[in-house]
């Protein structure tokens, strides 16, 4: 199942993000979501509803990559380990990045930042 979206009243964009069922569909999933975001952005979207009610968990990187351009640059979350160490997730130029593997940022997808007009 791929993401779906539409424009709601008041220039609000709606993006439904189902779970990513496998690595095989991760790239089409992100492309589909970003295409929806781009199309709604061209209509003058002023805010977003990101609906993840049907997403019961699993891979977070596909949905995070999908909304990277909406979230903008900066830290958006972190893994917190039992010893209190944090490994942040960030968006850089619309692309998710993490320091999980080596301490150096690893880019996890491709994208670019979009600015919302409101």
C-alpha positions in Angstrom: 0.0 0.0 0.0 1.4 3.4 -1.0 0.8 6.8 0.7 -2.3 8.8 -0.2 -3.0 12.4 0.0 -5.4 15.2 -0.7 -6.1 18.8 0.1 -8.4 19.6 3.0 -10.3 22.8 3.7 -8.3 25.8 4.8 -5.3 24.9 2.5 -4.3 22.0 4.7 -2.5 19.1 3.1 -3.4 15.5 4.2 -0.9 12.7 3.8 -1.7 9.1 4.9 1.4 7.0 5.5 0.7 3.3 5.8 3.5 0.9 6.9 6.3 0.1 4.5 5.7 -3.6 3.9 9.2 -4.4 2.6 12.5 -2.9 1.4 11.4 -3.6 -2.2 8.7 -0.9 -2.0 10.6 1.6 0.1 11.7 3.7 -2.8 8.3 3.8 -4.6 6.7 4.6 -1.2 9.0 7.6 -0.7 8.6 8.8 -4.3 4.8 8.5 -4.0 4.6 10.5 -0.8 7.0 13.2 -2.0 5.0 13.5 -5.3 1.9 14.1 -3.2 3.7 16.7 -1.0 5.0 18.4 -4.1 1.6 18.5 -5.9 -0.2 19.8 -2.8 2.6 22.3 -2.1 2.0 23.8 -5.6 -1.6 24.5 -4.6 -0.4 26.7 -1.7 -0.6 24.3 1.2 -0.3 26.1 4.6 -0.1 23.1 7.0 -0.2 19.3 7.1 -2.0 16.4 8.7 0.2 13.4 8.7 -2.0 10.4 9.3 -0.2 7.3 10.6 -3.1 5.6 12.2 -2.8 2.5 9.9 1.0 2.3 10.4 1.4 -0.3 13.1 5.2 0.1 13.2 8.3 -1.4 11.6 10.7 0.5 9.4 10.6 4.2 10.3 13.0 5.4 7.6 10.5 5.3 4.7 7.9 7.4 6.5 10.6 9.8 7.8 12.1 10.2 4.3 8.5 10.8 3.0 8.0 13.7 5.4 11.5 15.1 5.5 10.6 18.0 3.2 7.7 18.9 5.5 9.7 18.7 8.7 12.6 20.8 7.5 16.1 20.6 8.7 17.1 19.8 12.3 16.9 17.0 14.8 13.5 15.3 14.7 14.0 12.4 17.2 16.5 10.1 18.8 17.1 6.6 20.0 17.8 6.6 23.7 19.7 3.7 25.0 19.5 2.1 28.5 22.8 4.0 29.5 21.2 7.3 28.6 23.2 7.7 25.4 21.2 9.3 22.6 21.6 8.8 18.9 19.7 11.6 17.1 17.8 11.4 13.8 17.9 14.6 11.8 16.7 16.0 8.5 19.3 17.6 6.4 18.2 19.3 3.1 15.0 17.2 3.3 16.9 14.0 3.8 16.9 11.8 6.9 20.3 11.2 8.5 21.4 9.3 11.5 24.6 8.8 13.6 23.7 5.2 14.5 26.4 3.4 12.6 29.7 5.1 13.1 29.1 8.4 14.8 29.3 10.2 11.5 26.1 11.2 9.8 24.7 8.7 7.4 22.2 10.0 4.8 19.4 7.6 4.4 17.5 8.9 1.5 17.5 11.7 -1.1 15.5 14.8 -1.1 15.4 18.6 -0.7 13.8 21.1 1.6 10.6 22.8 0.6 9.4 26.1 2.2 5.8 26.5 3.0 4.2 29.9 2.1 2.2 30.5 5.3 
